[in-house]
Amino acid sequence: MAPVLELRGISKGYADGRGVRTEVLKSINLSVESGEFVAILGFSGTGKTTLISLMAGLIRPDAGEIVVNGSPSAGPGSDRGLVFQSYSLMPWLSVAANVRLAVDAVHKSLSRPERERLVRDTVDLVGLSHAIDRKPSELSGGMRQRVAVARALAMKPDILLLDEPLSALDALTRAKLQAEIERIRAQERKTIVLITNDVDEALLLADRVVILEPGGTLGETFAVDIQRPRNRTELNHDVGYQQLRNRITACLGKLNKARAETAARDTGILPKVQPISLLSPPKAYRDAARTRLEQRYLEFFNVTKIYPTPKGPLTVVDGFNLLMDKGEFISLIGHSGCGKSTVLSMTAGLTGISRGGIVLDGREIASAGPDRAVVFQAPSLMPWLTARQNVAAGVDRVYPHASRAERRDIVDYYLSRVGLGDSLDKLAADMSNGMRQRVGIARAFALSPKLLLLDEPFGMLDSLTRWDLQDVLMEVWERTHVTAVCVTHDVDEAILLADRVVMMTNGPNARIGEILEVDLPRPRDRKALLDHPKFYEYRQKVLRFLEEYEHGAKAEAA
């Protein structure tokens, strides 16, 4: 059987404003059979979006040939439907009208009733019949992406091209749309190429996983010989799945190792200067408080958050109780709306506490302060400043007693530690999201806080960049052992980073449901962790908890 899609020796490059050319893709050869589901994995900047844009005919290669159904591609066509990461919907049109745009453009030979029937059938296929007359502003993010999928399917394409369509969604919505894509694959028997940054997503959906390596070349290919239908929770017990997942992870880890080694070589020496928040109190105070502060360094007592609404008070977090030792790392996990970020915001002093209290190092938290450093999901940098200047803005306030040279050394040390030793003077505005988040992590550690608060710090990044920054975070944390709380929706991330995983029930009235003790050796290496006999056991416990609350089944009982 002839391939439905072929890439033969494809190369593509771009020149910047100074005429300096960068080769993005080099000699790409790929064949996709009819009805096959191929997932392409790669780090940020490896040319994944360029590759799928070439497949769609939106751009032309510099060299090589793209063949669709045996004929060279001369541009975009109705034989290929494309779904982007962003929804790209007309906000003033209804769901039906957005889908009708594609139908009217491609199926002009059909009668009006036939076109209307195709619109309705396609909207029904993605489960949006109940919202067919709504506008995008009235839809959730997941529902908007379903409209984009419906619009692509309405073209009746031979090939469906998906460019990271789920990466901007929360974990629960992402899981639901993964199930929707699998249902459409089984029902429509489409040939599908998925650009994804999620190894689990690739293994859940694909027949074959292809690695796009840094430098724009295709690397190793993995056949996914796992019986369908595939259930996310049940897969966790499948030995074949575990072995394949570990092989892919090891392959990606090798590709990332060189960058980490370069960063380590560029790291300087950290000056021995203490910030104001950690300067020693009087000896009598230290002697009286040592045991208590080491063992009850951070205390959450009946922490509750209530918001006023037109329908009356809404209790988002209801009686959050937790004790943390000094130097402990806690992960907070739960579905969207369970109050994870609210707990973190109250701990940072950015949101008021309705009832209860939070005590850090013997003092009750009443407002924000330099003793707590926060890394948000969206990098909060000043775009007109360089990486060095963004970190220095905090360091200069926290280390006023240090010399200018010592403060500069602190800034450069942590920026080098997160792999930005060669980008110290690069403007934040010119950085990728991954680079900006590295600056945020460097700034947080450079302040030597008593408490590090991480609010889904890698949630906006592709999973491969997220792995890289998790390694950076772990490496720097091992040097500081700062007490840390990390809000995440990523099960592997929660286990990898934490001493304990705190699982929260669904909101409103969210509280702690279960606490998992993570008895894994430190320092932690991702490959060794995946090979550890307890890892998949821990993973199963968290997945089971999240599955129990996935549809809100336990929300009322909790």
Beta strands, then each sheet from edge to edge (+ up, - down):
strand 1: 5-15
strand 2: 21-32
strand 3: 37-42
strand 4: 63-68
strand 5: 71-72
strand 6: 80-83
strand 7: 159-163
strand 8: 191-196
strand 9: 208-213
strand 10: 217-223
strand 11: 298-309
strand 12: 312-324
strand 13: 329-333
strand 14: 355-360
strand 15: 363-364
strand 16: 372-375
strand 17: 451-455
strand 18: 483-488
strand 19: 500-504
strand 20: 512-517
sheet 1: 2+ 1- 4+ 5-
sheet 2: 6+ 7+ 8+ 3+ 9+ 10-
sheet 3: 12+ 11- 14+ 15-
sheet 4: 16+ 17+ 18+ 13+ 19+ 20-
end
